[in-house]
């Protein structure tokens, strides 16, 4: 067994981030001076062609011979049972650490930003296609299938999450499951969707009316959009995440609607649709500061039970002086 320390990585998303190889099972071992990807026979040839680091056979005996004495692992992606198994199989000292790769993934490089812009562009085109196809009597599910067909035909490998397409009172449920409600002439419509292109996710929500809105729902949507603008005005390097949430809440409170905001303001996004950090004035990330290269969603929402709700979500990248929105604005 070698002296020194190493980071043991098993999470497939983290492995893709580190190596460029997509697989369901593998190990990356990172030391101070080198890194190596270990795969079994299913992935050997593909990994050698695409990996950015050296590739070796996943032979437990050979791995054990070349392990350092101290091994760090991500406590959020390796279970306690797996930790016990690793300790027994490989020996050495295994030390848990908090999200070492996920923390790196919070700040995107130029290639990642380009990929996410591409994913967002396709999502926007799909949304425009869908809004032109919506008609009275169409079900939420039929609308979702139209969107799915379009984005897959134009380069998406799939959705980055199950899309939410809600009509009428169903919009009052933040995590509504797209169903079979039919579009009515006076409905409010909420479309929350994301696609995966080249491994990277997009995410956007728009809320709109197909007829004349009620006074209350019009205020709900107007306040939601105003709250997002207030939060976006704070988006620049060095600003704490809690300040974005508080800015949005101030607008909602002034309108007498803050009680209907029941989720966080947003989240990081990249190889997964939900990554760190979490945009909130509460919780572990409230004092985290925005950094150039961070990509986050800003998505305030107001949900009035029995009436309807609104959410307005954009994905932005923090720049040296502010931010850039991935979606066109009014």
N, C-alpha and C positions, 0 to 999 in steps of 0.2 A: 504494500500500500504506500502510495506517494505521500510525502509531507505536504503541508499547506492546506488551502481552503478552496472550495468550489461551490458554485450554485447549480443545483439539480432542477431542471425544468421539464415538466411532463404535459402541461396544458397545451393542447393542439393549437389554440389561437396564439399563444405566446411563442410556440415553436415556429409557426408561420411568420410571425413578426420578426423573429431572430434570423430565420434561414430562408424564407421565401418558399418553403416546402409545405404543401397541404397534405396532411395525413391524419389518421385517427389515433395512432399510437406511436410514440417515439420518445427519445430522451435527448435533451441538450445539456451538456456539461460545460460550464463556463468557469475558467480559472482566470487568474490575473493576467496570464500571458497567452492563453489560447482558448479555443472553444471547439466542440465537436458534436456532431449529430449522430446518434445511434439509432438505427432502424433495422427492422427484420427484413426477410427476403421479399416481402410484398412491395416494399418501397425503395429497395437498394438502387436499382437502375434509375428510377425517376428522381430520387434524391440527389444522386451524383450529377445529374444533368442540371438541376435547378438550385441546389443548395449554395448559399453564400459562404458556408463554412465546410470544413472537411467532414466526410461521412465515413462511418465505420459500422460493422456488423454488430447487432445488438446481442452479443454473446455475454451472458451474465458472468462467466468465469473471467473473461478478458476485461470486462468493465471493472470487476472487483479488484483485479490486480493493479489497475491504473487509477484507483480512486485515492484522493487525498484523505487525510484523517478527519477533517471537519467538512461537513456538507450542509449547506443552507438550502431550504426549500420554502416554497410559497405556502404559508399556512391557510390561505384562502382557496387554493386549488388542489391541494393534497390532503385527503382526509386523515383522521387519526388512525384509522385502520390501515391505510396505505403506509403511513409513517411507521407503524409497528412492523409491517411487512418488510419495508426497506431496511429498517434497522437490523432486523433478523437476518435478512438475505445478504447484506453488504457490510455490516459492521460499521465501525466508525462512530463519530459523534454527529448527530443530525440536529440542526438548529432551525427553528421556525422563524421566518421573517414575513413582514407584512407587504404583500403585493409588489415585489421588486420590479417585475416586468410591466405590470399594469401602471405603475407610476411613471415608467419611461414612456409608455404609450400615450400618456396624457398630452404630450407635446409632439405634434406631427412634423415630419420633414417635408421638403418640397414635393417629393414623389407622392407622398400620402395625400397631401392637400390637393394635388392634381387629380388623383384617383377619386377623391370624395367630391370634387367639383363635377367630375364626369358622372358619378352616380346621382348627384343632385340634379343635374341637367336632365337626365333621363326621367327621373321622378317628376320633375316639373312638366315635361312634355307629356307624360302619361296623365297627369292631373288635368292638363288642358284638354287632352283627348276625351277624358271621362266627362268633364263638364259640358262638352258639346253633345255628348251622347245621352245625357240624362233626360228622361222624359217622364211625364205623369204615368203612374201605374207600374213603373220599373221597381223591382225590389232591391234592397240593399245588397243582397247576394249577387244578383245579376250585375249590378254596378261594379262590384268587386271583381267578378270574372272578366268583365270588359277591361278593367285596369290591368289585371294579371296578364291577359292575352297580349295587351299592347307592350308592356314593359319586357316580357319574355321574348317577344318577337323582335325587340329592338336592342337586345344585348344584356338584359338582366339575367342573372342566374336564378333569381327568385326574389321574394319579398324579404326584407330584413326583420320583419315581425308580421304577425297576422294583422292585416290592415283593419282599421276601424272605419266603417262607413255607416253612418247613423242618420236616420230621418226623423224629424219631428221630436216628440218627447224623449226618444231614445238618446238624443244628444246630451241629455242630463246625466248620463252614466259615463264617467271618464274612461273606464276600461270596458266599454260595451263590446260584446261579441257580435259581429256583423250577422244580421238575421234576415228575415223575409218580410219586413215591413215594406209597404208600397209607398212610393213617393206621391205626396198629395200637393195640390196646387199652392198651398200656403205654407209649406213646410220649411223649417230651417234644416240645413244639411251640414254635417261634419264629416270631413275626409281626413283621416290620419293614416299615412302610409310611408313606407320606405322600401328601397330596393337595394340589392347587392350587385355591384359591378366591380369586376377585378378584385373581389374579396372585401371591398369596402362598402359600408352601409350609408344610406341616406335616410332622412327623416323630416317630414313636414306635415303640418296640419293647417287646413283652411276651413273656415265656417262661413256659410253664405245662405241667403234666402232665395227661394224660387218664386216667392210671391211677396205680398205686402206683409211685413213682420208686425207682431204685436209691439206695443210701446215698450213693454218690459224686456222682451227679447232683443229689441233694437238697442236698448241701453246696455244689456249684457254684452253684446258683441262689440259695441262701441267702447265700452270700458275695458274689455279684454285687449283690444288692439292698442288702446292708449296705455295700458299697463305694460305691454310689451315694449312700446316705444320708450317708456320711462326706464325700463331695465336696460335696454340697448344703449341708452345715452350714457350709461356708466361702463360700457364694455371697452376697456383698454388695459394694457399691462399694469399690474400693481394694484388693481382694485380687488377688494375682498368679495368673495362670492355672496356673502350675506347682504352686501350693499345692493346687489342686483335684485334680490328677492324683496328687500325692504322697499326699494323704489317702486316695484310693481304693486306691492301691497298698499302703499300709500295712496295710489290712484284708486284702487278698489275700495279702500276705506272711505275715501272722500265721496264716492258714489253710493256708499251704503251697501256694498256688495261683497266685502271681504270674506264674510262667513261662507260664501259659496266657492271659495278657492281651497281645494282639498288635497292638492298634491304639490310636489316640489316644482320650482320654476323651470328646471331643465336638467340636463345631464351631458356628460361627455359622450362622444360617439366616434367610431372608427372601424376597426375590424369587427367589433360588436356594436349593436345598436345602443346598448347601455354600457358605458364605460365611466370611469372616474373622470372628473369629479362630479359630485352632485350639487346642483345649484339650490341652495336653501339657506335661510337665516338660522336654521337649527341643524344639529347633527355634526358629524366629524369634519365635514369639509367647509364649514361656515367661515373659517378664517383663511382658507386657501386663497391665494391671490392668482388672478388671471396672468398668464404668461403668453408671450408671442408664440404663435404656433398651436395653441390650444384650440380645439374645435368642440363647440358645445351647442346644444339646442337651447333656445329660450322660448318657453311655451306656457304662458299663463293661461288659465282657464277658469270659467265660472259656470256652475252647474246648479240650476234651480229645479229641484225634484218636481216631477209632474208637469213641468212647463217645457224645459229644454235648456240647452247649455251651449257654450262657445269655447273653443280653444284656438289659439293662433300661434303657430310654431314655425320658427325659422332655424336653420343651422348656420352658424357663423364661425369664422376663423379669426382669432385675435391677431392683429397686425402690430407693427411697431408703434403706431399712433392711435389705433382704435380697433376697428373690426371690418370684415368684409362679409356681406350676406351672400349666401349661395343661391338665393331665390329672388326673382324680380319682385319689386314692391309697387304699390299703387302710386 
